[in-house]
Amino acid sequence: MVHDPADVAATAMTTALPGDAPEVKVTRDMVRRGLIVAPVLILVCGFVWGIDGAYSSAYGIALVLVNFALAAAIVAGTARISLGLMMGGVLFGYLIRLGLILLAVLLVKDAGWISLPALGATIIVTHLGLLVWEMKYVALSLAHPGLKPARQ
Amino acid sequence: MEALARLVAAAEPVITADDQKAAAAASSAGFAYGLAAIGPGIGIGYLVGKSVEAMARQPEAAGMVRTTMFLGIAFTEALALIGFVVFILIGL
């Protein structure tokens, strides 16, 4: 254990965390749950906004799931190298992912099948819904970092 | 000279009230998105900084800290996404 602030700063820059990546496990579980609820969300959006809403909802779900996967990949990939790199990766990753989402929406904003209200609603509901749902299955313990072990 | 002035006046684009409204909406949307991204950016920086400090102090708890950090990042990012949705609804 390190207690001196100067030592902490030095160690933080160089410490690497090889081994299991709990965020990858959590994200894989969230993507699985996202794919399970996707038909329901698409049906609801299709019912409210028509066929354009259904297409837009599917696009929004894909955006959210890819965003989660990218975030986990950045954390897992950089933590294997050093914590300093992980910090930089998360911060620049945040900017890059926001930029990618903007680009993904700008690319389709004039398409005939897009419904922006459906897309926006899906992005917020899917992102927050999956996170809240996942909280039930996340274990914050030293023994099981990541997901709770399956019940026997 | 008068003919030249008339030509210049004819060449100037006519800005209608609708154009002004659209421009105002676009710039407001840009401000909304920018402001909505600043807060989560600060929050994520603080969160990750503290997590890195915790992992450097106690590497044996790194798995737990990483899980908490990842969920914190995702929840904080939801604020930026809400700003983004406001942007696409009023600006695009």
gemmi code that builds the backbone of each chain (N, CA, C; Angstrom):
import gemmi

chains = {
    "A": [
        ("MET", (0.847, -1.193, 0.000), (0.000, 0.000, 0.000), (0.888, 1.251, 0.000)),
        ("VAL", (0.464, 2.256, -0.757), (1.243, 3.485, -0.878), (0.459, 4.610, -0.235)),
        ("HIS", (1.128, 5.389, 0.636), (0.397, 6.457, 1.318), (0.934, 7.845, 1.023)),
        ("ASP", (2.204, 7.969, 0.691), (2.766, 9.275, 0.413), (2.201, 9.809, -0.907)),
        ("PRO", (1.644, 11.043, -0.932), (1.017, 11.554, -2.160), (1.958, 11.555, -3.361)),
        ("ALA", (3.222, 11.866, -3.138), (4.161, 11.889, -4.260), (4.357, 10.484, -4.824)),
        ("ASP", (4.413, 9.496, -3.925), (4.566, 8.114, -4.380), (3.316, 7.649, -5.121)),
        ("VAL", (2.164, 8.102, -4.625), (0.910, 7.712, -5.281), (0.903, 8.215, -6.714)),
        ("ALA", (1.290, 9.480, -6.905), (1.296, 10.049, -8.254), (2.248, 9.294, -9.158)),
        ("ALA", (3.437, 8.973, -8.622), (4.417, 8.256, -9.428), (3.918, 6.861, -9.765)),
        ("THR", (3.337, 6.187, -8.765), (2.858, 4.827, -9.006), (1.685, 4.817, -9.969)),
        ("ALA", (0.817, 5.826, -9.856), (-0.369, 5.867, -10.706), (0.003, 5.920, -12.179)),
        ("MET", (1.074, 6.593, -12.489), (1.448, 6.729, -13.890), (1.996, 5.436, -14.465)),
        ("THR", (2.587, 4.606, -13.598), (3.297, 3.438, -14.122), (2.620, 2.110, -13.830)),
        ("THR", (1.682, 2.096, -12.868), (1.044, 0.821, -12.525), (0.232, 0.295, -13.698)),
        ("ALA", (0.418, -0.958, -14.031), (-0.403, -1.599, -15.061), (-1.311, -2.616, -14.385)),
        ("LEU", (-2.465, -2.859, -14.975), (-3.416, -3.810, -14.393), (-3.671, -4.946, -15.386)),
        ("PRO", (-2.772, -5.907, -15.434), (-3.026, -7.035, -16.336), (-4.099, -7.945, -15.733)),
        ("GLY", (-4.601, -8.852, -16.531), (-5.596, -9.793, -16.006), (-7.001, -9.460, -16.454)),
        ("ASP", (-7.968, -9.959, -15.669), (-9.377, -9.793, -16.054), (-9.777, -8.332, -16.125)),
        ("ALA", (-10.651, -8.026, -17.063), (-11.193, -6.665, -17.180), (-12.666, -6.708, -16.797)),
        ("PRO", (-13.007, -6.282, -15.557), (-14.409, -6.389, -15.125), (-15.364, -5.571, -15.992)),
        ("GLU", (-14.887, -4.429, -16.522), (-15.796, -3.599, -17.333), (-16.203, -4.297, -18.629)),
        ("VAL", (-15.330, -5.191, -19.116), (-15.689, -5.936, -20.332), (-16.810, -6.931, -20.031)),
        ("LYS", (-16.701, -7.571, -18.848), (-17.765, -8.508, -18.439), (-19.093, -7.768, -18.289)),
        ("VAL", (-19.026, -6.607, -17.621), (-20.252, -5.822, -17.385), (-20.843, -5.380, -18.718)),
        ("THR", (-19.983, -4.919, -19.630), (-20.480, -4.433, -20.920), (-21.060, -5.571, -21.751)),
        ("ARG", (-20.395, -6.741, -21.720), (-20.920, -7.888, -22.474), (-22.329, -8.225, -21.975)),
        ("ASP", (-22.505, -8.169, -20.647), (-23.812, -8.463, -20.073), (-24.843, -7.398, -20.480)),
        ("MET", (-24.387, -6.129, -20.511), (-25.316, -5.060, -20.900), (-25.722, -5.189, -22.367)),
        ("VAL", (-24.759, -5.548, -23.218), (-25.075, -5.717, -24.648), (-26.064, -6.877, -24.821)),
        ("ARG", (-25.837, -7.954, -24.054), (-26.768, -9.092, -24.135), (-28.177, -8.653, -23.728)),
        ("ARG", (-28.271, -7.896, -22.643), (-29.588, -7.419, -22.207), (-30.178, -6.420, -23.211)),
        ("GLY", (-29.305, -5.615, -23.792), (-29.769, -4.655, -24.801), (-30.368, -5.362, -26.001)),
        ("LEU", (-29.751, -6.460, -26.408), (-30.288, -7.209, -27.552), (-31.598, -7.894, -27.192)),
        ("ILE", (-31.734, -8.237, -25.905), (-32.992, -8.871, -25.471), (-34.154, -7.863, -25.527)),
        ("VAL", (-33.891, -6.618, -25.057), (-34.993, -5.635, -25.010), (-35.156, -4.872, -26.323)),
        ("ALA", (-34.217, -5.028, -27.243), (-34.282, -4.259, -28.498), (-35.610, -4.445, -29.246)),
        ("PRO", (-36.092, -5.689, -29.421), (-37.365, -5.828, -30.153), (-38.516, -5.058, -29.499)),
        ("VAL", (-38.528, -5.045, -28.162), (-39.612, -4.332, -27.458), (-39.531, -2.832, -27.749)),
        ("LEU", (-38.307, -2.283, -27.624), (-38.134, -0.850, -27.877), (-38.484, -0.497, -29.323)),
        ("ILE", (-38.043, -1.345, -30.248), (-38.325, -1.079, -31.670), (-39.832, -1.125, -31.919)),
        ("LEU", (-40.502, -2.086, -31.297), (-41.957, -2.178, -31.464), (-42.661, -0.944, -30.912)),
        ("VAL", (-42.227, -0.511, -29.716), (-42.864, 0.665, -29.092), (-42.648, 1.897, -29.974)),
        ("CYS", (-41.397, 2.095, -30.436), (-41.110, 3.263, -31.282), (-41.854, 3.147, -32.614)),
        ("GLY", (-41.956, 1.934, -33.132), (-42.698, 1.736, -34.374), (-44.172, 2.062, -34.189)),
        ("PHE", (-44.700, 1.735, -32.998), (-46.108, 2.008, -32.711), (-46.336, 3.526, -32.595)),
        ("VAL", (-45.389, 4.237, -31.966), (-45.573, 5.680, -31.736), (-45.221, 6.500, -32.983)),
        ("TRP", (-44.065, 6.172, -33.635), (-43.585, 7.029, -34.735), (-43.666, 6.355, -36.110)),
        ("GLY", (-44.222, 5.172, -36.172), (-44.352, 4.492, -37.458), (-43.078, 3.726, -37.822)),
        ("ILE", (-43.008, 3.327, -39.085), (-41.894, 2.484, -39.520), (-40.556, 3.236, -39.421)),
        ("ASP", (-40.596, 4.574, -39.655), (-39.371, 5.371, -39.517), (-38.871, 5.330, -38.068)),
        ("GLY", (-39.831, 5.376, -37.150), (-39.472, 5.303, -35.731), (-38.820, 3.982, -35.378)),
        ("ALA", (-39.316, 2.897, -35.988), (-38.742, 1.577, -35.720), (-37.298, 1.509, -36.224)),
        ("TYR", (-37.075, 1.998, -37.446), (-35.710, 1.996, -37.992), (-34.782, 2.869, -37.133)),
        ("SER", (-35.290, 4.046, -36.768), (-34.474, 4.977, -35.976), (-34.148, 4.392, -34.613)),
        ("SER", (-35.133, 3.681, -34.050), (-34.917, 3.066, -32.745), (-33.827, 1.999, -32.831)),
        ("ALA", (-33.875, 1.190, -33.890), (-32.842, 0.162, -34.063), (-31.465, 0.818, -34.205)),
        ("TYR", (-31.422, 1.921, -34.938), (-30.155, 2.645, -35.115), (-29.661, 3.204, -33.776)),
        ("GLY", (-30.588, 3.763, -32.991), (-30.227, 4.321, -31.682), (-29.708, 3.253, -30.730)),
        ("ILE", (-30.351, 2.080, -30.734), (-29.892, 0.984, -29.864), (-28.483, 0.556, -30.269)),
        ("ALA", (-28.267, 0.449, -31.576), (-26.935, 0.061, -32.056), (-25.889, 1.095, -31.621)),
        ("LEU", (-26.242, 2.381, -31.708), (-25.310, 3.443, -31.286), (-24.935, 3.296, -29.817)),
        ("VAL", (-25.948, 3.077, -28.975), (-25.696, 2.984, -27.530), (-24.828, 1.766, -27.212)),
        ("LEU", (-25.137, 0.622, -27.840), (-24.378, -0.596, -27.536), (-22.930, -0.474, -28.017)),
        ("VAL", (-22.747, 0.113, -29.197), (-21.375, 0.307, -29.702), (-20.621, 1.289, -28.803)),
        ("ASN", (-21.333, 2.306, -28.315), (-20.713, 3.282, -27.416), (-20.228, 2.610, -26.121)),
        ("PHE", (-21.072, 1.744, -25.536), (-20.659, 1.006, -24.331), (-19.446, 0.122, -24.633)),
        ("ALA", (-19.514, -0.580, -25.764), (-18.433, -1.508, -26.111), (-17.119, -0.752, -26.317)),
        ("LEU", (-17.197, 0.403, -26.977), (-15.980, 1.203, -27.199), (-15.402, 1.690, -25.873)),
        ("ALA", (-16.288, 2.160, -24.983), (-15.823, 2.662, -23.684), (-15.101, 1.554, -22.913)),
        ("ALA", (-15.698, 0.358, -22.906), (-15.077, -0.761, -22.171), (-13.760, -1.160, -22.822)),
        ("ALA", (-13.723, -1.164, -24.153), (-12.493, -1.558, -24.853), (-11.365, -0.576, -24.557)),
        ("ILE", (-11.711, 0.718, -24.490), (-10.679, 1.722, -24.198), (-10.121, 1.520, -22.790)),
        ("VAL", (-11.024, 1.339, -21.803), (-10.561, 1.153, -20.419), (-9.730, -0.124, -20.304)),
        ("ALA", (-10.238, -1.231, -20.869), (-9.535, -2.514, -20.735), (-8.183, -2.477, -21.454)),
        ("GLY", (-8.164, -1.898, -22.647), (-6.922, -1.882, -23.432), (-5.848, -1.016, -22.804)),
        ("THR", (-6.245, 0.147, -22.278), (-5.243, 1.062, -21.730), (-4.803, 0.655, -20.322)),
        ("ALA", (-5.709, 0.019, -19.544), (-5.338, -0.379, -18.171), (-4.248, -1.441, -18.192)),
        ("ARG", (-4.178, -2.229, -19.273), (-3.121, -3.251, -19.368), (-1.754, -2.587, -19.528)),
        ("ILE", (-1.740, -1.335, -19.990), (-0.453, -0.652, -20.223), (-0.060, 0.183, -18.999)),
        ("SER", (-0.905, 1.136, -18.624), (-0.655, 1.880, -17.381), (-1.893, 2.662, -16.977)),
        ("LEU", (-1.959, 3.010, -15.704), (-3.126, 3.771, -15.224), (-3.132, 5.190, -15.789)),
        ("GLY", (-1.942, 5.754, -15.979), (-1.863, 7.099, -16.578), (-2.456, 7.117, -17.973)),
        ("LEU", (-2.117, 6.078, -18.739), (-2.668, 5.983, -20.094), (-4.169, 5.760, -20.042)),
        ("MET", (-4.615, 4.996, -19.033), (-6.047, 4.757, -18.908), (-6.797, 6.066, -18.676)),
        ("MET", (-6.228, 6.919, -17.824), (-6.880, 8.202, -17.555), (-6.982, 9.038, -18.832)),
        ("GLY", (-5.866, 9.105, -19.554), (-5.886, 9.850, -20.822), (-6.837, 9.224, -21.819)),
        ("GLY", (-6.831, 7.882, -21.865), (-7.701, 7.186, -22.808), (-9.163, 7.426, -22.516)),
        ("VAL", (-9.524, 7.423, -21.227), (-10.934, 7.643, -20.870), (-11.353, 9.065, -21.248)),
        ("LEU", (-10.515, 10.052, -20.941), (-10.899, 11.445, -21.214), (-10.971, 11.723, -22.714)),
        ("PHE", (-9.943, 11.316, -23.454), (-10.001, 11.548, -24.894), (-11.026, 10.620, -25.544)),
        ("GLY", (-11.191, 9.430, -24.938), (-12.205, 8.507, -25.451), (-13.598, 9.113, -25.334)),
        ("TYR", (-13.828, 9.841, -24.244), (-15.131, 10.510, -24.054), (-15.383, 11.496, -25.206)),
        ("LEU", (-14.382, 12.302, -25.494), (-14.521, 13.274, -26.593), (-14.716, 12.565, -27.932)),
        ("ILE", (-13.904, 11.538, -28.159), (-13.964, 10.845, -29.451), (-15.307, 10.129, -29.610)),
        ("ARG", (-15.790, 9.522, -28.527), (-17.072, 8.812, -28.637), (-18.224, 9.782, -28.867)),
        ("LEU", (-18.182, 10.942, -28.182), (-19.228, 11.944, -28.439), (-19.172, 12.391, -29.895)),
        ("GLY", (-17.952, 12.576, -30.397), (-17.778, 12.981, -31.795), (-18.294, 11.918, -32.752)),
        ("LEU", (-18.047, 10.651, -32.416), (-18.513, 9.562, -33.287), (-20.040, 9.485, -33.304)),
        ("ILE", (-20.646, 9.706, -32.120), (-22.119, 9.679, -32.069), (-22.680, 10.828, -32.921)),
        ("LEU", (-22.055, 12.008, -32.770), (-22.498, 13.163, -33.574), (-22.363, 12.846, -35.061)),
        ("LEU", (-21.231, 12.274, -35.435), (-20.997, 11.942, -36.843), (-22.023, 10.918, -37.332)),
        ("ALA", (-22.288, 9.911, -36.493), (-23.239, 8.868, -36.886), (-24.631, 9.453, -37.109)),
        ("VAL", (-24.999, 10.457, -36.297), (-26.327, 11.068, -36.465), (-26.327, 12.028, -37.649)),
        ("LEU", (-25.231, 12.786, -37.818), (-25.173, 13.718, -38.952), (-25.231, 12.976, -40.286)),
        ("LEU", (-24.652, 11.770, -40.316), (-24.638, 11.003, -41.560), (-26.046, 10.599, -42.008)),
        ("VAL", (-26.941, 10.377, -41.026), (-28.267, 9.857, -41.398), (-29.382, 10.887, -41.210)),
        ("LYS", (-29.032, 12.118, -40.798), (-30.110, 13.053, -40.413), (-31.040, 13.400, -41.575)),
        ("ASP", (-30.537, 13.321, -42.811), (-31.391, 13.649, -43.945), (-31.949, 12.412, -44.644)),
        ("ALA", (-31.665, 11.255, -44.088), (-32.171, 10.021, -44.696), (-33.690, 9.974, -44.565)),
        ("GLY", (-34.321, 9.302, -45.499), (-35.790, 9.265, -45.507), (-36.368, 8.473, -44.358)),
        ("TRP", (-35.580, 7.549, -43.798), (-36.139, 6.651, -42.787), (-35.903, 7.122, -41.359)),
        ("ILE", (-35.244, 8.286, -41.196), (-34.872, 8.690, -39.832), (-35.988, 9.514, -39.171)),
        ("SER", (-36.210, 9.237, -37.893), (-37.128, 10.037, -37.075), (-36.319, 10.506, -35.869)),
        ("LEU", (-35.974, 11.783, -35.852), (-35.071, 12.277, -34.800), (-35.658, 12.138, -33.383)),
        ("PRO", (-36.964, 12.425, -33.169), (-37.499, 12.214, -31.809), (-37.372, 10.756, -31.357)),
        ("ALA", (-37.631, 9.832, -32.282), (-37.512, 8.410, -31.914), (-36.064, 8.057, -31.609)),
        ("LEU", (-35.159, 8.576, -32.413), (-33.737, 8.295, -32.194), (-33.282, 8.842, -30.838)),
        ("GLY", (-33.649, 10.097, -30.549), (-33.247, 10.721, -29.284), (-33.825, 9.994, -28.085)),
        ("ALA", (-35.118, 9.686, -28.172), (-35.755, 8.990, -27.044), (-35.107, 7.627, -26.826)),
        ("THR", (-34.818, 6.931, -27.916), (-34.208, 5.598, -27.780), (-32.825, 5.684, -27.156)),
        ("ILE", (-32.041, 6.679, -27.580), (-30.680, 6.798, -27.037), (-30.725, 6.987, -25.523)),
        ("ILE", (-31.580, 7.903, -25.053), (-31.626, 8.187, -23.612), (-32.195, 6.989, -22.838)),
        ("VAL", (-33.311, 6.456, -23.323), (-33.965, 5.355, -22.597), (-33.069, 4.123, -22.564)),
        ("THR", (-32.444, 3.793, -23.700), (-31.609, 2.584, -23.732), (-30.381, 2.751, -22.842)),
        ("HIS", (-29.726, 3.900, -22.947), (-28.507, 4.124, -22.169), (-28.797, 4.050, -20.669)),
        ("LEU", (-29.767, 4.842, -20.220), (-30.067, 4.869, -18.789), (-30.721, 3.570, -18.325)),
        ("GLY", (-31.615, 3.030, -19.148), (-32.321, 1.812, -18.774), (-31.365, 0.640, -18.588)),
        ("LEU", (-30.444, 0.471, -19.535), (-29.498, -0.640, -19.421), (-28.594, -0.477, -18.208)),
        ("LEU", (-28.183, 0.761, -17.949), (-27.309, 0.995, -16.792), (-28.019, 0.670, -15.488)),
        ("VAL", (-29.231, 1.169, -15.352), (-29.983, 0.925, -14.115), (-30.264, -0.565, -13.959)),
        ("TRP", (-30.616, -1.217, -15.064), (-30.901, -2.655, -15.021), (-29.633, -3.426, -14.614)),
        ("GLU", (-28.495, -3.004, -15.138), (-27.249, -3.718, -14.874), (-26.815, -3.578, -13.418)),
        ("MET", (-27.217, -2.474, -12.784), (-26.816, -2.250, -11.381), (-27.240, -3.424, -10.482)),
        ("LYS", (-28.330, -4.090, -10.872), (-28.827, -5.197, -10.076), (-27.865, -6.384, -10.119)),
        ("TYR", (-27.090, -6.485, -11.177), (-26.242, -7.666, -11.375), (-24.765, -7.385, -11.155)),
        ("VAL", (-24.446, -6.148, -10.777), (-23.047, -5.789, -10.561), (-22.696, -6.045, -9.108)),
        ("ALA", (-21.549, -6.689, -8.902), (-21.091, -6.958, -7.537), (-19.926, -6.034, -7.228)),
        ("LEU", (-20.088, -5.234, -6.191), (-18.983, -4.361, -5.796), (-18.303, -4.984, -4.583)),
        ("SER", (-17.625, -6.087, -4.818), (-16.918, -6.741, -3.716), (-15.525, -7.126, -4.192)),
        ("LEU", (-14.632, -7.300, -3.242), (-13.264, -7.672, -3.593), (-13.222, -9.070, -4.205)),
        ("ALA", (-14.121, -9.939, -3.721), (-14.093, -11.319, -4.194), (-14.598, -11.445, -5.626)),
        ("HIS", (-15.605, -10.664, -5.964), (-16.189, -10.776, -7.305), (-16.293, -9.405, -7.953)),
        ("PRO", (-15.200, -8.846, -8.414), (-15.317, -7.556, -9.116), (-16.007, -7.783, -10.456)),
        ("GLY", (-16.916, -6.903, -10.786), (-17.650, -7.088, -12.049), (-19.039, -7.609, -11.765)),
        ("LEU", (-19.335, -8.777, -12.297), (-20.679, -9.324, -12.150), (-20.774, -10.252, -10.942)),
        ("LYS", (-21.978, -10.304, -10.372), (-22.210, -11.241, -9.273), (-22.095, -12.664, -9.815)),
        ("PRO", (-21.588, -13.595, -9.018), (-21.529, -14.979, -9.505), (-22.932, -15.540, -9.695)),
        ("ALA", (-23.066, -16.428, -10.670), (-24.385, -17.010, -10.935), (-24.800, -17.893, -9.763)),
        ("ARG", (-26.122, -17.884, -9.477), (-26.618, -18.700, -8.353), (-26.579, -20.167, -8.743)),
        ("GLN", (-26.187, -21.006, -7.761), (-26.134, -22.455, -8.034), (-27.536, -23.043, -7.968)),
    ],
    "B": [
        ("MET", (-22.455, 55.253, -61.068), (-22.293, 54.971, -59.640), (-23.579, 54.398, -59.035)),
        ("GLU", (-24.661, 55.028, -59.461), (-25.957, 54.576, -58.949), (-26.272, 53.153, -59.434)),
        ("ALA", (-25.865, 52.902, -60.678), (-26.093, 51.563, -61.245), (-25.275, 50.524, -60.485)),
        ("LEU", (-24.063, 50.912, -60.128), (-23.192, 49.999, -59.380), (-23.803, 49.672, -58.006)),
        ("ALA", (-24.305, 50.730, -57.351), (-24.936, 50.530, -56.032), (-26.137, 49.608, -56.143)),
        ("ARG", (-26.890, 49.765, -57.250), (-28.063, 48.919, -57.455), (-27.642, 47.447, -57.658)),
        ("LEU", (-26.547, 47.272, -58.391), (-26.025, 45.916, -58.631), (-25.591, 45.247, -57.330)),
        ("VAL", (-24.897, 46.020, -56.500), (-24.437, 45.491, -55.210), (-25.634, 45.107, -54.350)),
        ("ALA", (-26.641, 45.962, -54.340), (-27.839, 45.676, -53.540), (-28.538, 44.423, -54.044)),
        ("ALA", (-28.550, 44.247, -55.356), (-29.211, 43.062, -55.921), (-28.425, 41.790, -55.607)),
        ("ALA", (-27.116, 41.921, -55.513), (-26.282, 40.739, -55.271), (-26.339, 40.277, -53.815)),
        ("GLU", (-26.705, 41.188, -52.909), (-26.756, 40.813, -51.490), (-27.891, 39.835, -51.232)),
        ("PRO", (-27.614, 38.768, -50.473), (-28.682, 37.807, -50.207), (-29.749, 38.408, -49.290)),
        ("VAL", (-30.977, 37.994, -49.521), (-32.067, 38.481, -48.674), (-32.223, 37.524, -47.502)),
        ("ILE", (-32.092, 38.055, -46.295), (-32.223, 37.204, -45.102), (-33.637, 37.363, -44.561)),
        ("THR", (-34.361, 36.272, -44.586), (-35.749, 36.332, -44.121), (-35.817, 36.037, -42.622)),
        ("ALA", (-36.985, 36.238, -42.074), (-37.177, 35.961, -40.637), (-36.984, 34.480, -40.350)),
        ("ASP", (-37.399, 33.636, -41.292), (-37.221, 32.184, -41.102), (-35.746, 31.812, -41.055)),
        ("ASP", (-34.956, 32.472, -41.936), (-33.508, 32.205, -41.937), (-32.899, 32.580, -40.585)),
        ("GLN", (-33.327, 33.755, -40.079), (-32.788, 34.220, -38.790), (-33.177, 33.266, -37.662)),
        ("LYS", (-34.410, 32.772, -37.742), (-34.890, 31.846, -36.717), (-34.084, 30.545, -36.766)),
        ("ALA", (-33.832, 30.062, -37.990), (-33.070, 28.817, -38.143), (-31.640, 28.993, -37.644)),
        ("ALA", (-31.059, 30.158, -37.942), (-29.684, 30.407, -37.495), (-29.624, 30.482, -35.968)),
        ("ALA", (-30.625, 31.137, -35.379), (-30.656, 31.239, -33.913), (-30.815, 29.859, -33.282)),
        ("ALA", (-31.677, 29.032, -33.906), (-31.888, 27.675, -33.363), (-30.601, 26.864, -33.453)),
        ("ALA", (-29.909, 26.995, -34.579), (-28.673, 26.213, -34.759), (-27.606, 26.637, -33.761)),
        ("SER", (-27.454, 27.963, -33.562), (-26.414, 28.397, -32.621), (-26.795, 28.052, -31.189)),
        ("SER", (-28.099, 28.146, -30.852), (-28.522, 27.759, -29.493), (-28.266, 26.280, -29.263)),
        ("ALA", (-28.544, 25.475, -30.296), (-28.322, 24.039, -30.161), (-26.840, 23.746, -29.951)),
        ("GLY", (-25.997, 24.451, -30.686), (-24.555, 24.266, -30.522), (-24.105, 24.612, -29.115)),
        ("PHE", (-24.631, 25.739, -28.584), (-24.292, 26.123, -27.201), (-24.791, 25.077, -26.217)),
        ("ALA", (-26.016, 24.592, -26.433), (-26.591, 23.597, -25.513), (-25.722, 22.347, -25.489)),
        ("TYR", (-25.306, 21.891, -26.659), (-24.496, 20.668, -26.737), (-23.132, 20.902, -26.091)),
        ("GLY", (-22.531, 22.059, -26.392), (-21.215, 22.361, -25.820), (-21.266, 22.445, -24.311)),
        ("LEU", (-22.262, 23.159, -23.788), (-22.381, 23.300, -22.331), (-22.696, 21.952, -21.687)),
        ("ALA", (-23.532, 21.159, -22.378), (-23.892, 19.850, -21.815), (-22.703, 18.906, -21.806)),
        ("ALA", (-21.729, 19.131, -22.655), (-20.560, 18.241, -22.703), (-19.492, 18.652, -21.696)),
        ("ILE", (-19.486, 19.932, -21.291), (-18.439, 20.406, -20.372), (-18.587, 19.763, -18.988)),
        ("GLY", (-19.812, 19.785, -18.459), (-20.054, 19.256, -17.109), (-19.623, 17.805, -16.970)),
        ("PRO", (-20.144, 16.915, -17.826), (-19.701, 15.518, -17.742), (-18.207, 15.359, -17.973)),
        ("GLY", (-17.622, 16.205, -18.807), (-16.170, 16.122, -19.023), (-15.415, 16.360, -17.730)),
        ("ILE", (-15.830, 17.397, -16.992), (-15.196, 17.686, -15.695), (-15.454, 16.523, -14.732)),
        ("GLY", (-16.706, 16.050, -14.722), (-17.070, 14.960, -13.817), (-16.275, 13.697, -14.099)),
        ("ILE", (-16.137, 13.343, -15.361), (-15.401, 12.123, -15.715), (-13.922, 12.286, -15.356)),
        ("GLY", (-13.374, 13.470, -15.586), (-11.976, 13.703, -15.232), (-11.743, 13.524, -13.748)),
        ("TYR", (-12.634, 14.087, -12.933), (-12.512, 13.977, -11.479), (-12.656, 12.521, -11.048)),
        ("LEU", (-13.668, 11.865, -11.619), (-13.970, 10.463, -11.261), (-12.791, 9.542, -11.596)),
        ("VAL", (-12.260, 9.693, -12.802), (-11.168, 8.810, -13.220), (-9.896, 9.130, -12.434)),
        ("GLY", (-9.656, 10.411, -12.159), (-8.479, 10.786, -11.378), (-8.497, 10.139, -10.001)),
        ("LYS", (-9.644, 10.218, -9.351), (-9.766, 9.614, -8.014), (-9.670, 8.091, -8.089)),
        ("SER", (-10.223, 7.513, -9.139), (-10.151, 6.052, -9.287), (-8.708, 5.605, -9.491)),
        ("VAL", (-7.966, 6.338, -10.308), (-6.561, 5.993, -10.552), (-5.775, 6.083, -9.244)),
        ("GLU", (-6.083, 7.117, -8.466), (-5.414, 7.273, -7.174), (-5.727, 6.074, -6.272)),
        ("ALA", (-7.008, 5.681, -6.255), (-7.413, 4.539, -5.416), (-6.732, 3.261, -5.884)),
        ("MET", (-6.648, 3.065, -7.204), (-6.026, 1.836, -7.723), (-4.520, 1.818, -7.448)),
        ("ALA", (-3.901, 3.010, -7.488), (-2.470, 3.072, -7.195), (-2.218, 2.799, -5.717)),
        ("ARG", (-3.128, 3.260, -4.857), (-2.964, 3.016, -3.414), (-3.221, 1.554, -3.076)),
        ("GLN", (-4.269, 0.996, -3.656), (-4.651, -0.384, -3.315), (-4.896, -1.191, -4.587)),
        ("PRO", (-3.835, -1.707, -5.173), (-4.007, -2.468, -6.423), (-4.883, -3.708, -6.247)),
        ("GLU", (-4.950, -4.236, -5.018), (-5.773, -5.435, -4.809), (-7.267, -5.133, -4.947)),
        ("ALA", (-7.628, -3.838, -4.810), (-9.040, -3.465, -4.958), (-9.319, -2.908, -6.360)),
        ("ALA", (-8.374, -3.081, -7.276), (-8.501, -2.438, -8.586), (-9.746, -2.894, -9.348)),
        ("GLY", (-10.069, -4.197, -9.254), (-11.228, -4.709, -9.983), (-12.509, -4.019, -9.551)),
        ("MET", (-12.664, -3.894, -8.240), (-13.862, -3.242, -7.700), (-13.911, -1.765, -8.106)),
        ("VAL", (-12.749, -1.105, -8.002), (-12.695, 0.326, -8.347), (-12.981, 0.521, -9.843)),
        ("ARG", (-12.455, -0.370, -10.664), (-12.670, -0.236, -12.115), (-14.139, -0.394, -12.469)),
        ("THR", (-14.798, -1.350, -11.806), (-16.228, -1.549, -12.076), (-17.015, -0.300, -11.704)),
        ("THR", (-16.732, 0.213, -10.512), (-17.431, 1.425, -10.050), (-17.132, 2.587, -10.993)),
        ("MET", (-15.856, 2.703, -11.394), (-15.451, 3.805, -12.275), (-16.180, 3.718, -13.615)),
        ("PHE", (-16.255, 2.516, -14.155), (-16.883, 2.354, -15.464), (-18.363, 2.733, -15.408)),
        ("LEU", (-19.042, 2.272, -14.344), (-20.466, 2.614, -14.212), (-20.634, 4.120, -14.000)),
        ("GLY", (-19.727, 4.706, -13.217), (-19.781, 6.162, -12.997), (-19.606, 6.929, -14.293)),
        ("ILE", (-18.655, 6.478, -15.106), (-18.439, 7.138, -16.402), (-19.706, 7.058, -17.243)),
        ("ALA", (-20.314, 5.859, -17.273), (-21.502, 5.672, -18.113), (-22.666, 6.540, -17.621)),
        ("PHE", (-22.836, 6.620, -16.283), (-23.928, 7.452, -15.760), (-23.665, 8.930, -16.042)),
        ("THR", (-22.410, 9.350, -15.881), (-22.080, 10.759, -16.132), (-22.272, 11.096, -17.607)),
        ("GLU", (-21.940, 10.135, -18.445), (-22.051, 10.372, -19.884), (-23.514, 10.527, -20.315)),
        ("ALA", (-24.422, 9.964, -19.517), (-25.844, 10.104, -19.842), (-26.239, 11.576, -19.905)),
        ("LEU", (-25.607, 12.407, -19.055), (-25.913, 13.848, -19.070), (-25.530, 14.457, -20.419)),
        ("ALA", (-24.351, 14.060, -20.915), (-23.915, 14.572, -22.218), (-24.849, 14.084, -23.320)),
        ("LEU", (-25.324, 12.848, -23.184), (-26.224, 12.317, -24.214), (-27.563, 13.054, -24.208)),
        ("ILE", (-28.016, 13.452, -23.003), (-29.268, 14.218, -22.934), (-29.070, 15.551, -23.663)),
        ("GLY", (-27.922, 16.196, -23.437), (-27.614, 17.435, -24.159), (-27.539, 17.209, -25.654)),
        ("PHE", (-27.004, 16.062, -26.039), (-26.899, 15.735, -27.456), (-28.279, 15.564, -28.083)),
        ("VAL", (-29.166, 14.916, -27.334), (-30.520, 14.702, -27.861), (-31.247, 16.045, -28.011)),
        ("VAL", (-31.041, 16.940, -27.034), (-31.622, 18.291, -27.167), (-31.063, 18.954, -28.424)),
        ("PHE", (-29.779, 18.770, -28.645), (-29.131, 19.350, -29.835), (-29.757, 18.821, -31.118)),
        ("ILE", (-29.956, 17.494, -31.198), (-30.486, 16.974, -32.459), (-31.963, 17.333, -32.634)),
        ("LEU", (-32.653, 17.549, -31.513), (-34.072, 17.879, -31.653), (-34.306, 19.339, -32.028)),
        ("ILE", (-33.461, 20.249, -31.531), (-33.704, 21.667, -31.870), (-32.750, 22.201, -32.929)),
        ("GLY", (-31.645, 21.476, -33.163), (-30.650, 22.052, -34.061), (-30.573, 21.440, -35.427)),
        ("LEU", (-30.994, 20.177, -35.590), (-30.817, 19.526, -36.902), (-32.036, 19.695, -37.787)),
    ],
}
model = gemmi.Model(1)
for chain_id, residues in chains.items():
    chain = gemmi.Chain(chain_id)
    for i, (resn, *xyz) in enumerate(residues, 1):
        res = gemmi.Residue()
        res.name, res.seqid = resn, gemmi.SeqId(i, " ")
        for name, pos in zip(("N", "CA", "C"), xyz):
            atom = gemmi.Atom()
            atom.name, atom.element = name, gemmi.Element(name[0])
            atom.pos, atom.b_iso = gemmi.Position(*pos), 0.0
            res.add_atom(atom)
        chain.add_residue(res)
    model.add_chain(chain)
structure = gemmi.Structure()
structure.add_model(model)
structure.setup_entities()
